[in-house]
C-alpha cells in the first residue's frame, strides 16, 4: 500500500509529469490532481498574528531589560540609570524602547488602556495607592509573569526599602490592600 501526503507548499500537481512516474496508480492520481482546482493553503500568518508575535517579543525584551536592573537602589525622584523611584524606573525601562511615559505614577495611570485584574499579561502596569490608604495613585510596577491558573502575578518595581525587586500580587497584605488598577501600554 502506498501512502501520500499532498502539501501545497511549493510543489503543484502540474509540476509532476504523470508519464515520468512508474507506478500506474500514482500516475492516475497525479492526472486526477492536475484536472482539479486545489485550494492554495497560505502558510503566512495573518497580519494580527504577526503583530501579536511582534508585541510578545517586544514585551519579553522589555521585561528582560527591566530585570537587568534588579538590586539597583531606590531614591525618591530617581530616573536612572543607577537609582530609581517607581515611576522613574517604569519610565526608564519603557523609554529604552521608545515609549514616552509620564514622570509620576499618578500621571502614568492615565496612560494606556485599562485592564481587568483577571486579564493581566506580562508588560501591564500595576498601580497602587501610596502609603496613606485611600489616597491617590502613589506606586507603579510592571507585570513580569502571570500564573495561568491562579492569575497571581509577579511584578518588578522600585521599592523604597530595597530598590528594584520582584514582588507578588495579590500578596494578602500591603499590595492587596492598595491595588488601584492596571493599564496596558501596548494594546492587543
Secondary structure, DSSP 8 states (H G I E B T S, - for coil): --------SS--GGGS-GGG-S-HHHHHHHHHHHTS-------S--HHHHHHHHHHHHHHHHHHHHHTTTT-EE-TT-BSSSEE-HHHHHHHHHHHTT----SSHHHHTTSSEEE-GGG--TT-EEEEE-SSTTSSEEEEEEEEEE-TTT--EEEEEEETTTEEEEEEES-SSHHHHHEEEEEESS--
